[in-house]
């Protein structure tokens, strides 16, 4: 079962994407919930608020321990920022790098390596007050780019993306994450 962090942000859209794929999922709000899962999606939202809620519930410590043991996590937008801040993926992320809410955009992204086999059509990225990945560590693989900049990366069992696939009809990223969460 895949969990979707449901403390704040657009978690319901991730639940809907997983349900379309017929993947068993639950909303995660505490340690008891997360213990039922084999992977977690950390949604977009407000990274400072989500970070405080992670600390107050103890989920931050739980994640740090379990990720080292192979637990799969996928962070979108604010989720990617938090994965970087918690030191769980070797990237540097700049918040709101593409501007304000009015500067949000939906454009095709260039997909690399593993995701290509799953694509039926060009993958679009919905960027909403999106962060930018400004540094990628040596053991981090870039899976997709937009205008040459990394927008989806993977390090082991961790995915981090700066766009919102849950707000599009394309389920390729969720499908790929499900293969990591076993």
N, CA, C and O of each residue as an XYZ file, in Angstrom:
728
protein
N       0.845     -1.174      0.000
C       0.000      0.000      0.000
C       0.895      1.242      0.000
O       1.880      1.314      0.735
N       0.537      2.210     -0.830
C       1.276      3.469     -0.893
C       0.537      4.506     -0.060
O      -0.684      4.635     -0.147
N       1.287      5.237      0.741
C       0.715      6.309      1.530
C       0.904      7.642      0.838
O       1.862      7.835      0.088
N      -0.009      8.555      1.091
C       0.116      9.926      0.610
C       0.052     10.820      1.840
O      -0.943     10.822      2.565
N       1.116     11.577      2.071
C       1.174     12.462      3.222
C       0.010     13.447      3.146
O      -0.100     14.206      2.184
N      -0.850     13.436      4.148
C      -2.093     14.212      4.112
C      -2.134     15.238      5.233
O      -3.167     15.422      5.877
N      -1.012     15.905      5.465
C      -0.949     16.920      6.507
C      -1.348     18.289      5.977
O      -1.893     19.112      6.712
N      -1.075     18.529      4.693
C      -1.359     19.808      4.047
C      -1.010     19.645      2.576
O      -0.217     18.769      2.230
N      -1.572     20.449      1.718
C      -1.203     20.387      0.307
C      -2.190     19.599     -0.532
O      -3.302     19.304     -0.093
N      -1.768     19.259     -1.758
C      -2.682     18.646     -2.731
C      -2.662     17.121     -2.687
O      -2.527     16.462     -3.719
N      -2.795     16.575     -1.501
C      -2.731     15.117     -1.341
C      -3.887     14.392     -2.023
O      -3.703     13.274     -2.504
N      -5.068     14.996     -2.077
C      -6.219     14.297     -2.663
C      -6.015     14.009     -4.151
O      -6.523     13.009     -4.656
N      -5.288     14.860     -4.851
C      -5.018     14.630     -6.270
C      -4.088     13.436     -6.467
O      -4.237     12.691     -7.435
N      -3.131     13.248     -5.560
C      -2.255     12.073     -5.637
C      -3.051     10.799     -5.345
O      -2.848      9.776     -5.999
N      -3.946     10.860     -4.374
C      -4.813      9.711     -4.070
C      -5.614      9.338     -5.320
O      -5.707      8.162     -5.674
N      -6.186     10.337     -5.981
C      -6.984     10.083     -7.186
C      -6.136      9.451     -8.289
O      -6.600      8.541     -8.976
N      -4.901      9.919     -8.467
C      -4.012      9.347     -9.494
C      -3.718      7.882     -9.192
O      -3.761      7.041    -10.090
N      -3.419      7.575     -7.935
C      -3.143      6.182     -7.558
C      -4.383      5.310     -7.738
O      -4.282      4.167     -8.183
N      -5.545      5.846     -7.395
C      -6.787      5.086     -7.557
C      -7.073      4.796     -9.029
O      -7.574      3.720     -9.357
N      -6.760      5.742     -9.922
C      -6.930      5.500    -11.364
C      -6.058      4.340    -11.827
O      -6.422      3.605    -12.745
N      -4.900      4.183    -11.182
C      -3.995      3.081    -11.512
C      -4.363      1.799    -10.774
O      -3.709      0.769    -10.938
N      -5.413      1.870     -9.961
C      -5.863      0.727     -9.155
C      -4.791      0.286     -8.156
O      -4.623     -0.903     -7.887
N      -4.068      1.274     -7.613
C      -3.036      1.024     -6.609
C      -3.629      1.336     -5.241
O      -4.179      2.415     -5.026
N      -3.515      0.400     -4.336
C      -4.012      0.567     -2.980
C      -3.251      1.705     -2.297
O      -2.021      1.742     -2.324
N      -3.998      2.638     -1.681
C      -3.349      3.790     -1.051
C      -4.158      4.277      0.149
O      -5.352      4.007      0.271
N      -3.469      5.002      1.030
C      -4.126      5.600      2.198
C      -3.547      6.981      2.457
O      -2.426      7.289      2.053
N      -4.328      7.801      3.136
C      -3.846      9.092      3.606
C      -3.011      8.851      4.855
O      -3.406      8.091      5.740
N      -1.850      9.504      4.922
C      -0.946      9.348      6.065
C      -0.918     10.648      6.854
O      -0.591     11.710      6.326
N      -1.272     10.537      8.145
C      -1.253     11.699      9.033
C      -0.404     11.471     10.285
O      -0.121     12.407     11.033
N       0.000     10.212     10.505
C       0.758      9.906     11.720
C       1.576      8.630     11.523
O       1.518      7.999     10.468
N       2.328      8.265     12.544
C       3.192      7.077     12.490
C       2.364      5.808     12.285
O       2.765      4.920     11.532
N       1.228      5.721     12.941
C       0.375      4.540     12.800
C      -0.034      4.328     11.342
O      -0.028      3.200     10.850
N      -0.388      5.411     10.656
C      -0.768      5.316      9.240
C       0.410      4.870      8.377
O       0.274      3.965      7.554
N       1.554      5.502      8.565
C       2.687      5.257      7.669
C       3.235      3.837      7.818
O       3.809      3.290      6.876
N       3.060      3.249      8.984
C       3.539      1.876      9.201
C       2.807      0.861      8.329
O       3.280     -0.263      8.165
N       1.670      1.238      7.774
C       0.888      0.345      6.915
C       1.342      0.400      5.456
O       0.793     -0.308      4.612
N       2.338      1.233      5.153
C       2.694      1.513      3.760
C       4.069      0.972      3.381
O       4.905      0.678      4.236
N       4.276      0.850      2.059
C       5.587      0.452      1.519
C       6.255      1.615      0.795
O       7.387      1.492      0.327
N       5.562      2.733      0.703
C       6.102      3.920      0.056
C       5.218      5.104      0.374
O       4.062      4.944      0.766
N       5.777      6.314      0.200
C       5.053      7.533      0.561
C       5.223      8.584     -0.520
O       6.326      8.797     -1.023
N       4.124      9.240     -0.876
C       4.174     10.424     -1.731
C       4.025     11.641     -0.829
O       3.083     11.742     -0.044
N       4.978     12.562     -0.958
C       4.931     13.829     -0.228
C       4.476     14.891     -1.230
O       5.218     15.214     -2.158
N       3.272     15.437     -1.060
C       2.690     16.315     -2.077
C       3.227     17.738     -2.041
O       3.998     18.130     -1.165
N       2.775     18.497     -3.051
C       3.023     19.924     -3.042
C       2.176     20.576     -1.961
O       1.246     19.973     -1.425
N       2.510     21.791     -1.662
C       1.834     22.547     -0.620
C       2.788     23.619     -0.132
O       3.546     24.177     -0.925
N       2.764     23.909      1.128
C       3.651     24.910      1.703
C       4.723     24.176      2.494
O       4.435     23.579      3.531
N       5.955     24.217      2.010
C       7.019     23.379      2.574
C       7.320     23.680      4.040
O       7.620     22.763      4.804
N       7.245     24.944      4.444
C       7.522     25.274      5.845
C       6.461     24.658      6.753
O       6.787     24.082      7.790
N       5.209     24.777      6.370
C       4.109     24.207      7.157
C       4.207     22.690      7.219
O       4.099     22.098      8.293
N       4.414     22.058      6.058
C       4.516     20.597      6.036
C       5.701     20.144      6.881
O       5.602     19.152      7.603
N       6.820     20.859      6.798
C       8.002     20.515      7.596
C       7.716     20.555      9.089
O       8.124     19.656      9.823
N       7.016     21.591      9.544
C       6.654     21.697     10.967
C       5.743     20.546     11.386
O       5.901     19.980     12.468
N       4.794     20.208     10.524
C       3.874     19.114     10.839
C       4.591     17.762     10.842
O       4.269     16.892     11.651
N       5.556     17.584      9.945
C       6.359     16.350      9.963
C       7.084     16.205     11.296
O       7.104     15.127     11.889
N       7.681     17.309     11.763
C       8.407     17.273     13.044
C       7.458     17.013     14.211
O       7.766     16.213     15.095
N       6.311     17.681     14.219
C       5.395     17.542     15.363
C       4.789     16.143     15.457
O       4.409     15.713     16.546
N       4.693     15.431     14.342
C       4.140     14.074     14.346
C       5.210     12.995     14.490
O       4.896     11.826     14.716
N       6.482     13.393     14.358
C       7.574     12.421     14.403
C       7.810     11.720     13.079
O       8.668     10.842     12.987
N       7.060     12.096     12.052
C       7.212     11.450     10.750
C       8.566     11.749     10.114
O       9.077     10.939      9.340
N       9.157     12.911     10.432
C      10.472     13.233      9.867
C      11.525     12.230     10.316
O      12.313     11.752      9.500
N      11.546     11.910     11.592
C      12.508     10.942     12.134
C      12.228      9.546     11.589
O      13.158      8.825     11.229
N      10.966      9.163     11.528
C      10.585      7.857     10.993
C      11.087      7.721      9.560
O      11.683      6.706      9.199
N      10.842      8.754      8.739
C      11.266      8.715      7.338
C      12.779      8.601      7.202
O      13.275      7.814      6.396
N      13.511      9.383      7.986
C      14.981      9.338      7.910
C      15.493      7.927      8.173
O      16.408      7.460      7.495
N      14.918      7.262      9.134
C      15.337      5.901      9.478
C      14.936      4.908      8.395
O      15.760      4.099      7.968
N      13.704      4.954      7.951
C      13.185      3.958      7.006
C      13.746      4.116      5.596
O      13.963      3.117      4.910
N      13.982      5.334      5.154
C      14.522      5.540      3.805
C      15.885      4.884      3.673
O      16.208      4.324      2.626
N      16.680      4.951      4.722
C      18.003      4.301      4.697
C      17.881      2.790      4.555
O      18.826      2.123      4.134
N      16.713      2.251      4.906
C      16.476      0.802      4.821
C      15.695      0.417      3.567
O      15.258     -0.727      3.444
N      15.513      1.364      2.625
C      14.883      1.037      1.358
C      13.457      1.513      1.163
O      12.864      1.250      0.117
N      12.891      2.203      2.136
C      11.531      2.724      2.000
C      11.503      3.744      0.861
O      12.373      4.612      0.791
N      10.523      3.651     -0.022
C      10.436      4.521     -1.195
C       9.629      5.782     -0.893
O       8.585      5.725     -0.243
N      10.132      6.924     -1.375
C       9.452      8.204     -1.187
C       9.505      8.990     -2.494
O      10.520      8.993     -3.191
N       8.398      9.655     -2.811
C       8.325     10.535     -3.977
C       7.820     11.887     -3.503
O       6.698     11.993     -3.008
N       8.634     12.910     -3.649
C       8.256     14.262     -3.263
C       8.008     15.129     -4.475
O       8.864     15.234     -5.354
N       6.827     15.762     -4.532
C       6.526     16.700     -5.610
C       6.518     18.113     -5.053
O       5.917     18.373     -4.011
N       7.181     19.015     -5.742
C       7.197     20.433     -5.405
C       7.664     20.645     -3.949
O       8.854     20.505     -3.667
N       6.760     20.974     -3.036
C       7.148     21.145     -1.632
C       7.733     19.859     -1.060
O       8.634     19.901     -0.222
N       7.222     18.719     -1.512
C       7.769     17.432     -1.071
C       9.225     17.274     -1.467
O      10.021     16.734     -0.699
N       9.584     17.744     -2.669
C      10.981     17.696     -3.122
C      11.850     18.623     -2.279
O      12.978     18.279     -1.923
N      11.318     19.797     -1.965
C      12.047     20.742     -1.106
C      12.338     20.088      0.244
O      13.459     20.174      0.745
N      11.343     19.442      0.829
C      11.511     18.806      2.138
C      12.498     17.648      2.093
O      13.301     17.487      3.012
N      12.453     16.840      1.038
C      13.416     15.738      0.923
C      14.841     16.280      0.901
O      15.738     15.703      1.515
N      15.048     17.383      0.197
C      16.378     18.004      0.152
C      16.749     18.588      1.514
O      17.864     18.383      1.994
N      15.823     19.310      2.137
C      16.086     19.922      3.451
C      16.402     18.892      4.529
O      17.248     19.121      5.393
N      15.719     17.763      4.468
C      15.944     16.705      5.458
C      17.213     15.905      5.164
O      17.578     15.017      5.934
N      17.882     16.214      4.059
C      19.104     15.508      3.691
C      18.846     14.095      3.199
O      19.721     13.235      3.297
N      17.649     13.846      2.668
C      17.283     12.503      2.234
C      17.607     12.245      0.769
O      17.625     11.096      0.327
N      17.863     13.311      0.014
C      18.296     13.199     -1.382
C      19.356     14.275     -1.612
O      19.241     15.390     -1.102
N      20.383     13.934     -2.381
C      21.534     14.818     -2.570
C      21.281     15.823     -3.697
O      21.883     15.750     -4.769
N      20.378     16.757     -3.424
C      20.096     17.846     -4.350
C      19.964     19.139     -3.552
O      19.737     19.124     -2.343
N      20.112     20.255     -4.261
C      19.816     21.558     -3.687
C      18.631     22.119     -4.460
O      18.586     22.047     -5.688
N      17.678     22.675     -3.730
C      16.438     23.153     -4.340
C      16.200     24.600     -3.925
O      16.343     24.957     -2.755
N      15.833     25.428     -4.902
C      15.476     26.825     -4.632
C      13.958     26.956     -4.712
O      13.356     26.629     -5.735
N      13.349     27.429     -3.643
C      11.890     27.593     -3.586
C      11.405     28.652     -4.566
O      12.102     29.632     -4.830
N      10.205     28.448     -5.105
C       9.513     29.433     -5.951
C      10.405     30.033     -7.041
O      10.285     31.216     -7.360
N      11.282     29.235     -7.601
C      12.277     29.732     -8.553
C      11.666     30.219     -9.864
O      12.267     31.038    -10.560
N      10.487     29.727    -10.202
C       9.858     30.129    -11.465
C       8.891     31.292    -11.283
O       8.202     31.670    -12.230
N       8.827     31.863    -10.092
C       7.975     33.020     -9.867
C       6.762     32.719     -9.009
O       6.672     31.689     -8.341
N       5.836     33.659     -9.055
C       4.620     33.597     -8.243
C       3.551     32.710     -8.880
O       3.756     32.141     -9.952
N       2.413     32.604     -8.205
C       1.289     31.793     -8.682
C       0.906     32.150    -10.124
O       0.613     31.261    -10.923
N       0.908     33.426    -10.455
C       0.535     33.866    -11.804
C       1.543     33.421    -12.857
O       1.224     33.401    -14.046
N       2.746     33.066    -12.439
C       3.787     32.622    -13.365
C       3.756     31.114    -13.580
O       4.642     30.564    -14.234
N       2.760     30.450    -13.043
C       2.649     28.999    -13.199
C       2.443     28.652    -14.670
O       1.898     29.450    -15.433
N       2.886     27.444    -15.066
C       2.770     27.048    -16.468
C       2.708     25.536    -16.604
O       3.081     24.794    -15.695
N       2.228     25.099    -17.761
C       2.122     23.684    -18.111
C       2.820     23.520    -19.455
O       2.352     24.047    -20.464
N       3.934     22.795    -19.476
C       4.708     22.620    -20.703
C       5.243     21.202    -20.797
O       5.364     20.505    -19.790
N       5.563     20.776    -22.023
C       6.179     19.456    -22.178
C       7.538     19.419    -21.486
O       8.266     20.410    -21.454
N       7.856     18.269    -20.942
C       9.185     18.080    -20.361
C       9.885     16.954    -21.114
O       9.242     16.070    -21.681
N      11.199     17.004    -21.106
C      11.997     16.012    -21.810
C      12.309     14.877    -20.848
O      12.912     15.078    -19.794
N      11.891     13.699    -21.230
C      12.041     12.530    -20.374
C      13.275     11.753    -20.786
O      13.562     11.601    -21.974
N      13.998     11.265    -19.803
C      15.202     10.485    -20.045
C      15.020      9.072    -19.501
O      14.117      8.821    -18.702
N      15.845      8.186    -19.919
C      16.014      6.823    -19.399
C      14.738      6.061    -19.095
O      13.915      5.837    -19.983
N      14.576      5.665    -17.850
C      13.574      4.686    -17.410
C      12.134      5.005    -17.749
O      11.355      4.100    -18.050
N      11.772      6.256    -17.706
C      10.370      6.613    -17.910
C       9.942      6.477    -19.364
O       8.749      6.343    -19.640
N      10.885      6.507    -20.296
C      10.557      6.511    -21.720
C       9.696      5.319    -22.111
O       8.745      5.476    -22.875
N      10.002      4.154    -21.614
C       9.266      2.942    -21.990
C       7.784      3.030    -21.633
O       6.957      2.383    -22.275
N       7.442      3.815    -20.626
C       6.053      3.910    -20.177
C       5.258      4.993    -20.899
O       4.032      5.031    -20.792
N       5.931      5.864    -21.625
C       5.244      7.010    -22.221
C       4.395      6.623    -23.420
O       4.848      5.903    -24.310
N       3.178      7.101    -23.433
C       2.288      6.927    -24.578
C       2.240      8.210    -25.409
O       1.883      8.177    -26.587
N       2.597      9.333    -24.797
C       2.567     10.654    -25.436
C       3.572     11.527    -24.694
O       4.098     11.108    -23.663
N       3.854     12.733    -25.192
C       4.793     13.600    -24.466
C       4.298     13.869    -23.037
O       3.104     14.065    -22.811
N       5.206     13.875    -22.108
C       4.870     14.144    -20.707
C       4.836     15.652    -20.482
O       5.755     16.369    -20.878
N       3.778     16.120    -19.848
C       3.654     17.540    -19.532
C       3.939     17.752    -18.055
O       3.613     16.917    -17.211
N       4.551     18.882    -17.765
C       4.797     19.255    -16.383
C       3.966     20.470    -16.024
O       4.011     21.491    -16.710
N       3.212     20.355    -14.951
C       2.445     21.477    -14.420
C       3.309     22.087    -13.312
O       3.522     21.472    -12.268
N       3.801     23.302    -13.556
C       4.700     23.975    -12.619
C       3.930     25.099    -11.937
O       3.523     26.061    -12.588
N       3.731     24.975    -10.623
C       2.967     25.954     -9.856
C       3.855     26.475     -8.729
O       4.177     25.746     -7.791
N       4.247     27.748     -8.834
C       5.198     28.314     -7.859
C       6.321     27.300     -7.625
O       6.715     27.030     -6.491
N       6.806     26.766     -8.702
C       7.689     25.601     -8.648
C       9.090     25.930     -8.151
O       9.630     27.003     -8.418
N       9.661     24.980     -7.423
C      11.069     25.107     -7.054
C      11.940     24.700     -8.239
O      11.455     24.114     -9.207
N      13.210     25.014     -8.152
C      14.171     24.605     -9.177
C      15.267     23.796     -8.497
O      15.770     24.170     -7.438
N      15.623     22.684     -9.122
C      16.749     21.887     -8.635
C      18.007     22.548     -9.174
O      18.250     22.538    -10.381
N      18.811     23.125     -8.280
C      19.984     23.895     -8.703
C      21.281     23.103     -8.632
O      22.295     23.509     -9.200
N      21.246     21.975     -7.935
C      22.433     21.115     -7.848
C      21.974     19.679     -7.717
O      21.036     19.373     -6.982
N      22.654     18.801     -8.445
C      22.354     17.372     -8.401
C      23.629     16.646     -7.998
O      24.668     16.809     -8.638
N      23.554     15.845     -6.937
C      24.711     15.084     -6.466
C      25.126     14.000     -7.449
O      24.378     13.653     -8.364
N      26.310     13.478     -7.252
C      26.895     12.487     -8.168
C      26.083     11.204     -8.268
O      26.086     10.559     -9.316
N      25.391     10.820     -7.205
C      24.625      9.563     -7.224
C      23.146      9.774     -7.550
O      22.333      8.864     -7.394
N      22.811     10.969     -7.999
C      21.432     11.302     -8.353
C      21.289     11.246     -9.873
O      22.087     11.834    -10.603
N      20.266     10.533    -10.339
C      20.005     10.406    -11.774
C      18.901     11.375    -12.189
O      17.853     11.447    -11.547
N      19.141     12.111    -13.256
C      18.125     13.014    -13.800
C      17.226     12.205    -14.731
O      17.698     11.638    -15.717
N      15.932     12.152    -14.419
C      14.962     11.398    -15.218
C      14.219     12.267    -16.216
O      13.766     11.773    -17.248
N      14.085     13.566    -15.922
C      13.378     14.467    -16.828
C      13.906     15.885    -16.644
O      14.355     16.270    -15.564
N      13.838     16.654    -17.744
C      14.299     18.045    -17.713
C      13.264     18.953    -18.378
O      12.411     18.507    -19.146
N      13.370     20.228    -18.057
C      12.603     21.270    -18.738
C      13.600     22.363    -19.092
O      14.236     22.947    -18.215
N      13.727     22.631    -20.382
C      14.686     23.626    -20.873
C      16.080     23.378    -20.302
O      16.783     24.313    -19.916
N      16.464     22.109    -20.254
C      17.800     21.730    -19.809
C      17.990     21.637    -18.305
O      19.049     21.209    -17.845
N      16.989     22.027    -17.533
C      17.076     21.993    -16.066
C      16.416     20.722    -15.540
O      15.363     20.329    -16.042
N      17.017     20.064    -14.531
C      16.390     18.860    -13.977
C      15.064     19.183    -13.295
O      14.968     20.133    -12.518
N      14.038     18.376    -13.598
C      12.728     18.563    -12.971
C      12.211     17.285    -12.316
O      11.228     17.320    -11.576
N      12.874     16.151    -12.587
C      12.542     14.889    -11.924
C      13.838     14.115    -11.768
O      14.521     13.822    -12.749
N      14.171     13.787    -10.526
C      15.433     13.101    -10.239
C      15.181     11.902     -9.340
O      14.160     11.807     -8.659
N      16.143     10.993     -9.362
C      16.042      9.793     -8.527
C      17.392      9.495     -7.902
O      18.430      9.566     -8.558
N      17.357      9.163     -6.635
C      18.524      8.657     -5.918
C      18.058      7.423     -5.158
O      17.380      7.522     -4.135
N      18.433      6.266     -5.677
C      17.996      5.019     -5.051
C      16.489      4.901     -5.061
O      15.864      4.880     -6.122
N      15.906      4.822     -3.878
C      14.468      4.635     -3.716
C      13.702      5.955     -3.556
O      12.535      5.960     -3.163
N      14.367      7.065     -3.862
C      13.750      8.377     -3.678
C      13.600      9.089     -5.018
O      14.552      9.186     -5.792
N      12.393      9.583     -5.280
C      12.113     10.432     -6.438
C      11.800     11.829     -5.928
O      11.149     11.987     -4.896
N      12.263     12.840     -6.652
C      11.919     14.218     -6.325
C      11.611     14.943     -7.626
O      12.389     14.887     -8.578
N      10.472     15.623     -7.657
C      10.071     16.354     -8.854
C       9.597     17.748     -8.521
O       9.040     17.988     -7.450
N       9.822     18.671     -9.447
C       9.427     20.061     -9.215
C       8.085     20.404     -9.853
O       7.585     21.516     -9.687
N       7.504     19.461    -10.578
C       6.219     19.686    -11.237
C       5.152     18.791    -10.600
O       5.449     17.963     -9.740
N       3.919     18.974    -11.038
C       2.767     18.284    -10.444
C       2.120     17.324    -11.439
O       1.187     17.724    -12.135
N       2.575     16.074    -11.535
C       1.936     15.132    -12.454
C       0.518     14.763    -12.018
O      -0.291     14.324    -12.835
N       0.222     14.939    -10.746
C      -1.109     14.601    -10.231
C      -2.189     15.550    -10.757
O      -3.380     15.257    -10.646
N      -1.778     16.680    -11.327
C      -2.733     17.649    -11.869
C      -2.915     17.499    -13.378
O      -3.582     18.314    -14.014
N      -2.320     16.457    -13.941
C      -2.473     16.166    -15.369
C      -3.133     14.795    -15.514
O      -3.379     14.104    -14.526
N      -3.409     14.421    -16.741
C      -4.001     13.105    -16.993
C      -2.952     12.016    -17.143
O      -3.299     10.840    -17.256
N      -1.685     12.380    -17.146
C      -0.616     11.410    -17.374
C      -0.201     10.771    -16.050
O       0.179     11.465    -15.107
N      -0.277      9.462    -15.993
C       0.003      8.727    -14.758
C       1.369      8.049    -14.768
O       1.649      7.223    -13.899
N       2.227      8.384    -15.738
C       3.491      7.666    -15.903
C       4.400      7.794    -14.677
O       5.057      6.821    -14.308
N       4.455      8.953    -14.043
C       5.345      9.122    -12.887
C       4.810      8.340    -11.694
O       5.585      7.703    -10.980
N       3.514      8.376    -11.469
C       2.927      7.595    -10.376
C       3.125      6.098    -10.616
O       3.436      5.347     -9.692
N       2.940      5.679    -11.866
C       3.138      4.264    -12.215
C       4.594      3.859    -11.946
O       4.855      2.787    -11.400
N       5.526      4.715    -12.331
C       6.942      4.425    -12.099
C       7.241      4.362    -10.598
O       7.938      3.454    -10.145
N       6.720      5.317     -9.828
C       6.958      5.296     -8.382
C       6.440      4.003     -7.764
O       7.077      3.439     -6.874
N       5.300      3.539     -8.227
C       4.733      2.297     -7.684
C       5.689      1.121     -7.867
O       5.679      0.193     -7.058
N       6.519      1.142     -8.918
C       7.495      0.057     -9.102
C       8.615      0.135     -8.072
O       9.247     -0.877     -7.770
N       8.865      1.323     -7.531
C       9.896      1.487     -6.496
C       9.375      1.105     -5.115
O      10.134      0.646     -4.261
N       8.084      1.297     -4.905
C       7.463      1.082     -3.589
C       6.983     -0.359     -3.477
O       5.818     -0.659     -3.737
N       7.878     -1.231     -3.095
C       7.527     -2.655     -2.981
C       7.818     -3.168     -1.593
O       7.587     -4.344     -1.308
